[in-house]
Amino acid sequence: MQSNLIEQGFDLMLFGMGTVFVFLLLLVAVTVCMSKMINHWYPEEKDFVEIVAEQPPVDPHIASVIQVAIDLYRAR
C-alpha cells in the first residue's frame, strides 16, 4: 500500500512539473514570436539626434573654491 501511494505521488509530481515546463516553454516561444512580429512591423528608427546643451563656463573663483574644498576633504 505504501509503495502504491509513493508511486502515485511521484506520477503526480512528474505530471505537474511536466505541465509547468511545457507551459513555460510555450510562454517563451509565444513571447519570442510576438517580439519578432512587432520588430518586423514596427522597426526601430535608426536616426538619433544628439542634443547637447551648452554649459556656461565655470567662474574661476568658484572652481578654486571647489578645488580647496576637495583638497580639505581629502586631507582628513
PDB file of N, CA, C and O in Angstrom:
ATOM      1  N   MET A   1       0.822  -1.202   0.000  1.00  0.00           N
ATOM      2  CA  MET A   1       0.000   0.000   0.000  1.00  0.00           C
ATOM      3  C   MET A   1       0.862   1.260   0.000  1.00  0.00           C
ATOM      4  O   MET A   1       0.572   2.218  -0.716  1.00  0.00           O
ATOM      5  N   GLN A   2       1.923   1.253   0.807  1.00  0.00           N
ATOM      6  CA  GLN A   2       2.769   2.430   0.919  1.00  0.00           C
ATOM      7  C   GLN A   2       3.467   2.728  -0.406  1.00  0.00           C
ATOM      8  O   GLN A   2       3.551   3.889  -0.807  1.00  0.00           O
ATOM      9  N   SER A   3       3.968   1.700  -1.091  1.00  0.00           N
ATOM     10  CA  SER A   3       4.664   1.924  -2.351  1.00  0.00           C
ATOM     11  C   SER A   3       3.700   2.428  -3.420  1.00  0.00           C
ATOM     12  O   SER A   3       4.102   3.189  -4.300  1.00  0.00           O
ATOM     13  N   ASN A   4       2.454   2.023  -3.360  1.00  0.00           N
ATOM     14  CA  ASN A   4       1.454   2.493  -4.313  1.00  0.00           C
ATOM     15  C   ASN A   4       1.225   3.993  -4.149  1.00  0.00           C
ATOM     16  O   ASN A   4       1.115   4.716  -5.139  1.00  0.00           O
ATOM     17  N   LEU A   5       1.154   4.459  -2.909  1.00  0.00           N
ATOM     18  CA  LEU A   5       0.972   5.886  -2.658  1.00  0.00           C
ATOM     19  C   LEU A   5       2.194   6.682  -3.129  1.00  0.00           C
ATOM     20  O   LEU A   5       2.055   7.769  -3.690  1.00  0.00           O
ATOM     21  N   ILE A   6       3.384   6.135  -2.898  1.00  0.00           N
ATOM     22  CA  ILE A   6       4.606   6.817  -3.331  1.00  0.00           C
ATOM     23  C   ILE A   6       4.646   6.897  -4.850  1.00  0.00           C
ATOM     24  O   ILE A   6       5.017   7.931  -5.404  1.00  0.00           O
ATOM     25  N   GLU A   7       4.272   5.827  -5.523  1.00  0.00           N
ATOM     26  CA  GLU A   7       4.244   5.829  -6.992  1.00  0.00           C
ATOM     27  C   GLU A   7       3.233   6.846  -7.517  1.00  0.00           C
ATOM     28  O   GLU A   7       3.507   7.564  -8.478  1.00  0.00           O
ATOM     29  N   GLN A   8       2.072   6.902  -6.885  1.00  0.00           N
ATOM     30  CA  GLN A   8       1.059   7.866  -7.316  1.00  0.00           C
ATOM     31  C   GLN A   8       1.551   9.303  -7.074  1.00  0.00           C
ATOM     32  O   GLN A   8       1.354  10.183  -7.911  1.00  0.00           O
ATOM     33  N   GLY A   9       2.184   9.520  -5.935  1.00  0.00           N
ATOM     34  CA  GLY A   9       2.723  10.852  -5.656  1.00  0.00           C
ATOM     35  C   GLY A   9       3.811  11.230  -6.643  1.00  0.00           C
ATOM     36  O   GLY A   9       3.881  12.374  -7.092  1.00  0.00           O
ATOM     37  N   PHE A  10       4.667  10.264  -6.982  1.00  0.00           N
ATOM     38  CA  PHE A  10       5.725  10.519  -7.952  1.00  0.00           C
ATOM     39  C   PHE A  10       5.142  10.809  -9.335  1.00  0.00           C
ATOM     40  O   PHE A  10       5.596  11.724 -10.023  1.00  0.00           O
ATOM     41  N   ASP A  11       4.145  10.037  -9.737  1.00  0.00           N
ATOM     42  CA  ASP A  11       3.491  10.280 -11.029  1.00  0.00           C
ATOM     43  C   ASP A  11       2.827  11.659 -11.064  1.00  0.00           C
ATOM     44  O   ASP A  11       2.921  12.382 -12.057  1.00  0.00           O
ATOM     45  N   LEU A  12       2.166  12.005  -9.980  1.00  0.00           N
ATOM     46  CA  LEU A  12       1.507  13.315  -9.903  1.00  0.00           C
ATOM     47  C   LEU A  12       2.535  14.439  -9.953  1.00  0.00           C
ATOM     48  O   LEU A  12       2.299  15.464 -10.592  1.00  0.00           O
ATOM     49  N   MET A  13       3.684  14.254  -9.280  1.00  0.00           N
ATOM     50  CA  MET A  13       4.738  15.260  -9.295  1.00  0.00           C
ATOM     51  C   MET A  13       5.292  15.440 -10.706  1.00  0.00           C
ATOM     52  O   MET A  13       5.468  16.567 -11.169  1.00  0.00           O
ATOM     53  N   LEU A  14       5.566  14.325 -11.388  1.00  0.00           N
ATOM     54  CA  LEU A  14       6.087  14.410 -12.753  1.00  0.00           C
ATOM     55  C   LEU A  14       5.081  15.054 -13.693  1.00  0.00           C
ATOM     56  O   LEU A  14       5.456  15.855 -14.549  1.00  0.00           O
ATOM     57  N   PHE A  15       3.802  14.711 -13.540  1.00  0.00           N
ATOM     58  CA  PHE A  15       2.770  15.324 -14.387  1.00  0.00           C
ATOM     59  C   PHE A  15       2.690  16.823 -14.151  1.00  0.00           C
ATOM     60  O   PHE A  15       2.595  17.595 -15.106  1.00  0.00           O
ATOM     61  N   GLY A  16       2.727  17.245 -12.894  1.00  0.00           N
ATOM     62  CA  GLY A  16       2.648  18.673 -12.576  1.00  0.00           C
ATOM     63  C   GLY A  16       3.875  19.428 -13.062  1.00  0.00           C
ATOM     64  O   GLY A  16       3.749  20.508 -13.641  1.00  0.00           O
ATOM     65  N   MET A  17       5.062  18.871 -12.834  1.00  0.00           N
ATOM     66  CA  MET A  17       6.277  19.544 -13.280  1.00  0.00           C
ATOM     67  C   MET A  17       6.352  19.571 -14.800  1.00  0.00           C
ATOM     68  O   MET A  17       6.818  20.556 -15.374  1.00  0.00           O
ATOM     69  N   GLY A  18       5.909  18.524 -15.451  1.00  0.00           N
ATOM     70  CA  GLY A  18       5.886  18.494 -16.917  1.00  0.00           C
ATOM     71  C   GLY A  18       4.936  19.530 -17.476  1.00  0.00           C
ATOM     72  O   GLY A  18       5.244  20.201 -18.461  1.00  0.00           O
ATOM     73  N   THR A  19       3.782  19.657 -16.846  1.00  0.00           N
ATOM     74  CA  THR A  19       2.802  20.651 -17.291  1.00  0.00           C
ATOM     75  C   THR A  19       3.376  22.063 -17.163  1.00  0.00           C
ATOM     76  O   THR A  19       3.241  22.873 -18.081  1.00  0.00           O
ATOM     77  N   VAL A  20       4.010  22.359 -16.039  1.00  0.00           N
ATOM     78  CA  VAL A  20       4.603  23.684 -15.833  1.00  0.00           C
ATOM     79  C   VAL A  20       5.721  23.913 -16.841  1.00  0.00           C
ATOM     80  O   VAL A  20       5.830  25.005 -17.398  1.00  0.00           O
ATOM     81  N   PHE A  21       6.557  22.900 -17.087  1.00  0.00           N
ATOM     82  CA  PHE A  21       7.655  23.033 -18.026  1.00  0.00           C
ATOM     83  C   PHE A  21       7.139  23.311 -19.435  1.00  0.00           C
ATOM     84  O   PHE A  21       7.666  24.184 -20.125  1.00  0.00           O
ATOM     85  N   VAL A  22       6.117  22.578 -19.865  1.00  0.00           N
ATOM     86  CA  VAL A  22       5.546  22.797 -21.198  1.00  0.00           C
ATOM     87  C   VAL A  22       4.919  24.185 -21.287  1.00  0.00           C
ATOM     88  O   VAL A  22       5.062  24.866 -22.302  1.00  0.00           O
ATOM     89  N   PHE A  23       4.226  24.607 -20.232  1.00  0.00           N
ATOM     90  CA  PHE A  23       3.616  25.935 -20.236  1.00  0.00           C
ATOM     91  C   PHE A  23       4.681  27.018 -20.349  1.00  0.00           C
ATOM     92  O   PHE A  23       4.507  27.972 -21.107  1.00  0.00           O
ATOM     93  N   LEU A  24       5.776  26.889 -19.612  1.00  0.00           N
ATOM     94  CA  LEU A  24       6.832  27.902 -19.679  1.00  0.00           C
ATOM     95  C   LEU A  24       7.512  27.913 -21.049  1.00  0.00           C
ATOM     96  O   LEU A  24       7.853  28.981 -21.558  1.00  0.00           O
ATOM     97  N   LEU A  25       7.714  26.736 -21.649  1.00  0.00           N
ATOM     98  CA  LEU A  25       8.273  26.691 -22.997  1.00  0.00           C
ATOM     99  C   LEU A  25       7.355  27.386 -23.998  1.00  0.00           C
ATOM    100  O   LEU A  25       7.823  28.138 -24.853  1.00  0.00           O
ATOM    101  N   LEU A  26       6.055  27.137 -23.894  1.00  0.00           N
ATOM    102  CA  LEU A  26       5.105  27.802 -24.786  1.00  0.00           C
ATOM    103  C   LEU A  26       5.097  29.312 -24.550  1.00  0.00           C
ATOM    104  O   LEU A  26       5.004  30.090 -25.499  1.00  0.00           O
ATOM    105  N   LEU A  27       5.194  29.721 -23.303  1.00  0.00           N
ATOM    106  CA  LEU A  27       5.214  31.144 -22.981  1.00  0.00           C
ATOM    107  C   LEU A  27       6.429  31.822 -23.591  1.00  0.00           C
ATOM    108  O   LEU A  27       6.312  32.910 -24.155  1.00  0.00           O
ATOM    109  N   VAL A  28       7.593  31.194 -23.488  1.00  0.00           N
ATOM    110  CA  VAL A  28       8.810  31.760 -24.069  1.00  0.00           C
ATOM    111  C   VAL A  28       8.690  31.815 -25.586  1.00  0.00           C
ATOM    112  O   VAL A  28       9.048  32.819 -26.201  1.00  0.00           O
ATOM    113  N   ALA A  29       8.189  30.743 -26.193  1.00  0.00           N
ATOM    114  CA  ALA A  29       8.058  30.706 -27.649  1.00  0.00           C
ATOM    115  C   ALA A  29       7.093  31.775 -28.152  1.00  0.00           C
ATOM    116  O   ALA A  29       7.384  32.454 -29.137  1.00  0.00           O
ATOM    117  N   VAL A  30       5.961  31.930 -27.495  1.00  0.00           N
ATOM    118  CA  VAL A  30       4.984  32.944 -27.914  1.00  0.00           C
ATOM    119  C   VAL A  30       5.560  34.340 -27.723  1.00  0.00           C
ATOM    120  O   VAL A  30       5.356  35.211 -28.569  1.00  0.00           O
ATOM    121  N   THR A  31       6.279  34.570 -26.622  1.00  0.00           N
ATOM    122  CA  THR A  31       6.878  35.886 -26.379  1.00  0.00           C
ATOM    123  C   THR A  31       7.923  36.218 -27.438  1.00  0.00           C
ATOM    124  O   THR A  31       7.978  37.350 -27.918  1.00  0.00           O
ATOM    125  N   VAL A  32       8.750  35.245 -27.808  1.00  0.00           N
ATOM    126  CA  VAL A  32       9.759  35.481 -28.842  1.00  0.00           C
ATOM    127  C   VAL A  32       9.085  35.764 -30.182  1.00  0.00           C
ATOM    128  O   VAL A  32       9.506  36.666 -30.906  1.00  0.00           O
ATOM    129  N   CYS A  33       8.049  35.006 -30.517  1.00  0.00           N
ATOM    130  CA  CYS A  33       7.334  35.235 -31.784  1.00  0.00           C
ATOM    131  C   CYS A  33       6.682  36.612 -31.813  1.00  0.00           C
ATOM    132  O   CYS A  33       6.743  37.309 -32.826  1.00  0.00           O
ATOM    133  N   MET A  34       6.056  37.005 -30.705  1.00  0.00           N
ATOM    134  CA  MET A  34       5.429  38.329 -30.666  1.00  0.00           C
ATOM    135  C   MET A  34       6.474  39.429 -30.793  1.00  0.00           C
ATOM    136  O   MET A  34       6.234  40.434 -31.461  1.00  0.00           O
ATOM    137  N   SER A  35       7.615  39.253 -30.167  1.00  0.00           N
ATOM    138  CA  SER A  35       8.682  40.246 -30.252  1.00  0.00           C
ATOM    139  C   SER A  35       9.181  40.370 -31.689  1.00  0.00           C
ATOM    140  O   SER A  35       9.400  41.479 -32.177  1.00  0.00           O
ATOM    141  N   LYS A  36       9.360  39.239 -32.365  1.00  0.00           N
ATOM    142  CA  LYS A  36       9.812  39.280 -33.756  1.00  0.00           C
ATOM    143  C   LYS A  36       8.769  39.928 -34.660  1.00  0.00           C
ATOM    144  O   LYS A  36       9.123  40.678 -35.570  1.00  0.00           O
ATOM    145  N   MET A  37       7.491  39.649 -34.423  1.00  0.00           N
ATOM    146  CA  MET A  37       6.437  40.259 -35.247  1.00  0.00           C
ATOM    147  C   MET A  37       6.400  41.769 -35.039  1.00  0.00           C
ATOM    148  O   MET A  37       6.294  42.527 -36.003  1.00  0.00           O
ATOM    149  N   ILE A  38       6.486  42.206 -33.794  1.00  0.00           N
ATOM    150  CA  ILE A  38       6.450  43.641 -33.511  1.00  0.00           C
ATOM    151  C   ILE A  38       7.659  44.328 -34.135  1.00  0.00           C
ATOM    152  O   ILE A  38       7.525  45.402 -34.722  1.00  0.00           O
ATOM    153  N   ASN A  39       8.851  43.715 -34.014  1.00  0.00           N
ATOM    154  CA  ASN A  39      10.043  44.315 -34.615  1.00  0.00           C
ATOM    155  C   ASN A  39       9.965  44.316 -36.139  1.00  0.00           C
ATOM    156  O   ASN A  39      10.551  45.182 -36.789  1.00  0.00           O
ATOM    157  N   HIS A  40       9.251  43.361 -36.707  1.00  0.00           N
ATOM    158  CA  HIS A  40       9.091  43.324 -38.166  1.00  0.00           C
ATOM    159  C   HIS A  40       8.133  44.416 -38.640  1.00  0.00           C
ATOM    160  O   HIS A  40       8.406  45.102 -39.625  1.00  0.00           O
ATOM    161  N   TRP A  41       7.008  44.575 -37.937  1.00  0.00           N
ATOM    162  CA  TRP A  41       6.011  45.554 -38.347  1.00  0.00           C
ATOM    163  C   TRP A  41       6.393  46.977 -37.957  1.00  0.00           C
ATOM    164  O   TRP A  41       6.117  47.920 -38.698  1.00  0.00           O
ATOM    165  N   TYR A  42       7.022  47.133 -36.805  1.00  0.00           N
ATOM    166  CA  TYR A  42       7.388  48.460 -36.310  1.00  0.00           C
ATOM    167  C   TYR A  42       8.883  48.482 -35.972  1.00  0.00           C
ATOM    168  O   TYR A  42       9.257  48.417 -34.802  1.00  0.00           O
ATOM    169  N   PRO A  43       9.721  48.572 -36.983  1.00  0.00           N
ATOM    170  CA  PRO A  43      11.167  48.559 -36.703  1.00  0.00           C
ATOM    171  C   PRO A  43      11.584  49.840 -35.976  1.00  0.00           C
ATOM    172  O   PRO A  43      10.940  50.883 -36.091  1.00  0.00           O
ATOM    173  N   GLU A  44      12.672  49.725 -35.231  1.00  0.00           N
ATOM    174  CA  GLU A  44      13.193  50.883 -34.522  1.00  0.00           C
ATOM    175  C   GLU A  44      13.797  51.863 -35.515  1.00  0.00           C
ATOM    176  O   GLU A  44      14.424  51.470 -36.499  1.00  0.00           O
ATOM    177  N   GLU A  45      13.598  53.132 -35.239  1.00  0.00           N
ATOM    178  CA  GLU A  45      14.173  54.144 -36.104  1.00  0.00           C
ATOM    179  C   GLU A  45      15.637  54.302 -35.751  1.00  0.00           C
ATOM    180  O   GLU A  45      15.999  54.396 -34.578  1.00  0.00           O
ATOM    181  N   LYS A  46      16.475  54.331 -36.770  1.00  0.00           N
ATOM    182  CA  LYS A  46      17.915  54.387 -36.557  1.00  0.00           C
ATOM    183  C   LYS A  46      18.442  55.814 -36.455  1.00  0.00           C
ATOM    184  O   LYS A  46      19.587  56.017 -36.052  1.00  0.00           O
ATOM    185  N   ASP A  47      17.637  56.793 -36.808  1.00  0.00           N
ATOM    186  CA  ASP A  47      18.097  58.177 -36.798  1.00  0.00           C
ATOM    187  C   ASP A  47      17.972  58.751 -35.388  1.00  0.00           C
ATOM    188  O   ASP A  47      16.873  58.942 -34.868  1.00  0.00           O
ATOM    189  N   PHE A  48      19.114  59.016 -34.797  1.00  0.00           N
ATOM    190  CA  PHE A  48      19.135  59.615 -33.477  1.00  0.00           C
ATOM    191  C   PHE A  48      19.704  61.022 -33.600  1.00  0.00           C
ATOM    192  O   PHE A  48      20.718  61.244 -34.261  1.00  0.00           O
ATOM    193  N   VAL A  49      19.049  61.940 -32.968  1.00  0.00           N
ATOM    194  CA  VAL A  49      19.534  63.310 -32.938  1.00  0.00           C
ATOM    195  C   VAL A  49      20.097  63.552 -31.549  1.00  0.00           C
ATOM    196  O   VAL A  49      19.380  63.495 -30.551  1.00  0.00           O
ATOM    197  N   GLU A  50      21.371  63.820 -31.505  1.00  0.00           N
ATOM    198  CA  GLU A  50      22.009  64.044 -30.220  1.00  0.00           C
ATOM    199  C   GLU A  50      21.857  65.511 -29.844  1.00  0.00           C
ATOM    200  O   GLU A  50      22.266  66.411 -30.577  1.00  0.00           O
ATOM    201  N   ILE A  51      21.266  65.720 -28.700  1.00  0.00           N
ATOM    202  CA  ILE A  51      21.043  67.077 -28.218  1.00  0.00           C
ATOM    203  C   ILE A  51      22.076  67.358 -27.140  1.00  0.00           C
ATOM    204  O   ILE A  51      22.122  66.688 -26.108  1.00  0.00           O
ATOM    205  N   VAL A  52      22.892  68.349 -27.397  1.00  0.00           N
ATOM    206  CA  VAL A  52      23.937  68.724 -26.451  1.00  0.00           C
ATOM    207  C   VAL A  52      23.622  70.126 -25.943  1.00  0.00           C
ATOM    208  O   VAL A  52      23.546  71.086 -26.710  1.00  0.00           O
ATOM    209  N   ALA A  53      23.445  70.212 -24.649  1.00  0.00           N
ATOM    210  CA  ALA A  53      23.145  71.514 -24.061  1.00  0.00           C
ATOM    211  C   ALA A  53      24.456  72.235 -23.773  1.00  0.00           C
ATOM    212  O   ALA A  53      25.419  71.642 -23.285  1.00  0.00           O
ATOM    213  N   GLU A  54      24.469  73.502 -24.081  1.00  0.00           N
ATOM    214  CA  GLU A  54      25.661  74.300 -23.793  1.00  0.00           C
ATOM    215  C   GLU A  54      25.715  74.586 -22.310  1.00  0.00           C
ATOM    216  O   GLU A  54      24.724  74.982 -21.697  1.00  0.00           O
ATOM    217  N   GLN A  55      26.892  74.378 -21.745  1.00  0.00           N
ATOM    218  CA  GLN A  55      27.072  74.673 -20.335  1.00  0.00           C
ATOM    219  C   GLN A  55      27.809  75.998 -20.212  1.00  0.00           C
ATOM    220  O   GLN A  55      28.788  76.244 -20.915  1.00  0.00           O
ATOM    221  N   PRO A  56      27.337  76.835 -19.327  1.00  0.00           N
ATOM    222  CA  PRO A  56      28.043  78.102 -19.149  1.00  0.00           C
ATOM    223  C   PRO A  56      29.410  77.829 -18.517  1.00  0.00           C
ATOM    224  O   PRO A  56      29.556  76.887 -17.738  1.00  0.00           O
ATOM    225  N   PRO A  57      30.389  78.633 -18.843  1.00  0.00           N
ATOM    226  CA  PRO A  57      31.720  78.413 -18.264  1.00  0.00           C
ATOM    227  C   PRO A  57      31.687  78.632 -16.755  1.00  0.00           C
ATOM    228  O   PRO A  57      30.938  79.464 -16.244  1.00  0.00           O
ATOM    229  N   VAL A  58      32.518  77.863 -16.062  1.00  0.00           N
ATOM    230  CA  VAL A  58      32.580  77.967 -14.601  1.00  0.00           C
ATOM    231  C   VAL A  58      33.491  79.135 -14.237  1.00  0.00           C
ATOM    232  O   VAL A  58      34.584  79.301 -14.779  1.00  0.00           O
ATOM    233  N   ASP A  59      32.997  79.930 -13.302  1.00  0.00           N
ATOM    234  CA  ASP A  59      33.776  81.070 -12.819  1.00  0.00           C
ATOM    235  C   ASP A  59      35.066  80.553 -12.169  1.00  0.00           C
ATOM    236  O   ASP A  59      35.002  79.631 -11.356  1.00  0.00           O
ATOM    237  N   PRO A  60      36.213  81.110 -12.497  1.00  0.00           N
ATOM    238  CA  PRO A  60      37.477  80.623 -11.928  1.00  0.00           C
ATOM    239  C   PRO A  60      37.515  80.692 -10.406  1.00  0.00           C
ATOM    240  O   PRO A  60      38.140  79.848  -9.763  1.00  0.00           O
ATOM    241  N   HIS A  61      36.856  81.686  -9.827  1.00  0.00           N
ATOM    242  CA  HIS A  61      36.829  81.798  -8.373  1.00  0.00           C
ATOM    243  C   HIS A  61      36.065  80.606  -7.772  1.00  0.00           C
ATOM    244  O   HIS A  61      36.509  80.014  -6.788  1.00  0.00           O
ATOM    245  N   ILE A  62      34.933  80.264  -8.360  1.00  0.00           N
ATOM    246  CA  ILE A  62      34.136  79.137  -7.870  1.00  0.00           C
ATOM    247  C   ILE A  62      34.911  77.833  -8.058  1.00  0.00           C
ATOM    248  O   ILE A  62      34.868  76.958  -7.193  1.00  0.00           O
ATOM    249  N   ALA A  63      35.610  77.699  -9.167  1.00  0.00           N
ATOM    250  CA  ALA A  63      36.400  76.491  -9.409  1.00  0.00           C
ATOM    251  C   ALA A  63      37.502  76.350  -8.362  1.00  0.00           C
ATOM    252  O   ALA A  63      37.776  75.246  -7.893  1.00  0.00           O
ATOM    253  N   SER A  64      38.131  77.459  -7.995  1.00  0.00           N
ATOM    254  CA  SER A  64      39.194  77.390  -6.981  1.00  0.00           C
ATOM    255  C   SER A  64      38.620  77.060  -5.610  1.00  0.00           C
ATOM    256  O   SER A  64      39.251  76.342  -4.835  1.00  0.00           O
ATOM    257  N   VAL A  65      37.439  77.571  -5.300  1.00  0.00           N
ATOM    258  CA  VAL A  65      36.795  77.256  -4.012  1.00  0.00           C
ATOM    259  C   VAL A  65      36.451  75.763  -3.961  1.00  0.00           C
ATOM    260  O   VAL A  65      36.653  75.110  -2.936  1.00  0.00           O
ATOM    261  N   ILE A  66      35.941  75.237  -5.052  1.00  0.00           N
ATOM    262  CA  ILE A  66      35.618  73.806  -5.107  1.00  0.00           C
ATOM    263  C   ILE A  66      36.889  72.970  -4.947  1.00  0.00           C
ATOM    264  O   ILE A  66      36.881  71.964  -4.238  1.00  0.00           O
ATOM    265  N   GLN A  67      37.970  73.376  -5.596  1.00  0.00           N
ATOM    266  CA  GLN A  67      39.228  72.639  -5.500  1.00  0.00           C
ATOM    267  C   GLN A  67      39.766  72.656  -4.075  1.00  0.00           C
ATOM    268  O   GLN A  67      40.267  71.638  -3.597  1.00  0.00           O
ATOM    269  N   VAL A  68      39.672  73.796  -3.387  1.00  0.00           N
ATOM    270  CA  VAL A  68      40.132  73.879  -1.992  1.00  0.00           C
ATOM    271  C   VAL A  68      39.281  72.969  -1.109  1.00  0.00           C
ATOM    272  O   VAL A  68      39.807  72.299  -0.220  1.00  0.00           O
ATOM    273  N   ALA A  69      37.977  72.941  -1.348  1.00  0.00           N
ATOM    274  CA  ALA A  69      37.097  72.081  -0.556  1.00  0.00           C
ATOM    275  C   ALA A  69      37.437  70.605  -0.776  1.00  0.00           C
ATOM    276  O   ALA A  69      37.429  69.821   0.173  1.00  0.00           O
ATOM    277  N   ILE A  70      37.729  70.231  -2.003  1.00  0.00           N
ATOM    278  CA  ILE A  70      38.115  68.841  -2.293  1.00  0.00           C
ATOM    279  C   ILE A  70      39.433  68.505  -1.616  1.00  0.00           C
ATOM    280  O   ILE A  70      39.586  67.423  -1.048  1.00  0.00           O
ATOM    281  N   ASP A  71      40.379  69.423  -1.674  1.00  0.00           N
ATOM    282  CA  ASP A  71      41.683  69.182  -1.031  1.00  0.00           C
ATOM    283  C   ASP A  71      41.528  69.041   0.475  1.00  0.00           C
ATOM    284  O   ASP A  71      42.160  68.171   1.074  1.00  0.00           O
ATOM    285  N   LEU A  72      40.703  69.877   1.104  1.00  0.00           N
ATOM    286  CA  LEU A  72      40.474  69.770   2.554  1.00  0.00           C
ATOM    287  C   LEU A  72      39.797  68.460   2.903  1.00  0.00           C
ATOM    288  O   LEU A  72      40.117  67.858   3.928  1.00  0.00           O
ATOM    289  N   TYR A  73      38.872  68.006   2.078  1.00  0.00           N
ATOM    290  CA  TYR A  73      38.178  66.746   2.337  1.00  0.00           C
ATOM    291  C   TYR A  73      39.150  65.566   2.245  1.00  0.00           C
ATOM    292  O   TYR A  73      39.095  64.643   3.057  1.00  0.00           O
ATOM    293  N   ARG A  74      40.022  65.604   1.268  1.00  0.00           N
ATOM    294  CA  ARG A  74      40.976  64.514   1.101  1.00  0.00           C
ATOM    295  C   ARG A  74      42.071  64.524   2.153  1.00  0.00           C
ATOM    296  O   ARG A  74      42.680  63.490   2.427  1.00  0.00           O
ATOM    297  N   ALA A  75      42.325  65.688   2.745  1.00  0.00           N
ATOM    298  CA  ALA A  75      43.387  65.802   3.745  1.00  0.00           C
ATOM    299  C   ALA A  75      42.976  65.281   5.103  1.00  0.00           C
ATOM    300  O   ALA A  75      43.819  65.229   5.998  1.00  0.00           O
ATOM    301  N   ARG A  76      41.757  64.901   5.306  1.00  0.00           N
ATOM    302  CA  ARG A  76      41.287  64.412   6.601  1.00  0.00           C
ATOM    303  C   ARG A  76      42.049  63.219   7.067  1.00  0.00           C
ATOM    304  O   ARG A  76      41.771  62.690   8.144  1.00  0.00           O
TER     305      ARG A  76
END
